[in-house]
């Protein structure tokens, strides 16, 4: 994506949500068209944009904190400013968010898609609380799917039992 004006220009300390189709990547805007983000290794190909990298996110136990130009991180994808928890928590002062983010650049941190991912990283910087809506939503969807599968299985067992009872009655 060629650099253009932001519809909603980010301010230092804002969270940037990058929509990559099957998942969202998160970064914190630090000014000068740069973001700080947590990213697992790319194994030398430099491509952090596609679905193939989702596998790397699943397979990695560590990630590096990087400071890069926003356009290099966003690539061809859509993005927006999303300070998603401002309604729930008080955000730290932008200068503290930026300072803390920049102090972490170059560090390798433990990484877990469910336990501590790029969204946890940026919410910790902004609010002091590691949260991930993606993980929460996945857990809720997974739980609903499990209930659905259990209901179908129960229905199948009940139906089979009714058929069995009907066949037993016919034998009499």
N, C-alpha and C positions, 0 to 999 in steps of 0.2 A: 504494500500500500504506500503510495507516494505521500510524503508529508503534506497534510492539509490542516486547515484550522480546525480546532476541536469545536463541536457543537456546544459542548459544555466544558470549557477549558479547565483542566485539572489545576489544583493548587497544591503546593507542597504539603505532604501528609495525606493527600487523598488516596483512596484505594481504587485501583484500576482493575476492572473485570474484563478479561479477554475471552470472547466466546469462540471456542475452537470446535464447535459441532457437538461432539459427544461429551465434552467436559469444558469447564472454565479454568483458565489459568489466572492467577492473581498476582499483582505487583503493587508497590507503593510508589507514588510519584514523589520525586525528591527535587524537582526543579530542573531547569536547563534541558528540557525534553528528555530527562532520564528517569528511569525507574529502577528500584531495587526489588529483586524477586528471588525466590528459592526454587532451584531447579535441579533435578537429578542429572547425572552425567548423560551426555549425548553420544558417548562412545566415538567422538571424533568426527561425526558427519555434520555437526553443527545445526542439524534440522530439529527444531523444537516446536514445529508447527502442526504436525499432522497426527492422525490416529495411531500411526505406528509408534509414536512416542508415548502413547498411553500405556503401552506394554512396559516401557522403560520405567514409567511412574510406578506401575504395579510391582516391578521387579527390583526396585532400588530400596536400600535401607539407609542411604545417606544422600544429601543434596548440598549443592554449593550456593552460597548467597552471591548474587552477581548484580552489578550496576551496569546497565546498558541503555542505549538510546531506545526510547519507547517504540519507535518504528521498527527497530530490529526485533523487539520482543513481540509486538503485535503482528507483524508480517501482513498477510493478506486478510486477516480476520477482523471481525467487528469487535469494538471495545466500548466501554463507557466508564464514567466515574460512578462508583457504587460504594458509598460509605454505609454499608448495609446495616450496621448495628448502632448507628447514631441515635436511633429512637430508644435503644435499650441501655446503652452505656455512654458515659461522657468520654469523648475522644481526648487524648493527650494533646498538648499544645503542638502545633505543626513543627516548630523548631526541634522539639524533643523527638518527634516521630522520625524526622529526617536525620537528626544526629544519631539516633539509635540504629536506624537502618544502615547508614553509611559505616558505622563502627563494625557492622557484621559482614561487610563485603569481603569476600575471599575466604570466609570461614566455611568449613564443611560441618553440617549439622545432621543429627539423626533425622531420618525421613520415614514416614509411613503414610500411605495413601489414606488410611482411615484414622490414624492417630495424630499425625502432625504433617500436614501437606502445605502447599503454597498459600492456601486460604487461612489456615491456622497461623502461619507465619505473619501475614499482613495484619490479621486481626489482633495478634499479640502486640505488634508494633503500634497500632492505632489505639487500641482499647486496653491493652494489658491482659487480654483474655483470648486464649486460643479457641476459636470456634470455626466450624465449617458447615455451612448450609448444605453443601454437596453431600457430605458424609451423612448429615442428619436426614436429608431427603432420601438418600440411598437406603439407609436403615429402615425408614418408614415404608418405602416402597417394597423392600425385601420382606419386611414383616407382614405387609398386606398380601404379598405374593404367597408367603408361607401359609397364611390363614386360608387363602384361596385354594391352594393345593390340598391342604388338610380337609377343607370342606368338600372338594371334589372326591378325595379318597374316601371320606366318610360316606358320601352319597353313593359311591360305587359299592362299598361294603354293604350298606343298607339295601341297595337295589338287589345285589347278589343274594342277600339273606332273604329278601321277599320272594325272589324267584325260586330259591331253594325251598322255602316254605310252601309255595304254590305247587311245586313239583311233588313234594311230600304229600300234600292234600290230594293230588290227582292219583297217586299210587294207592290211596285208601279205598 
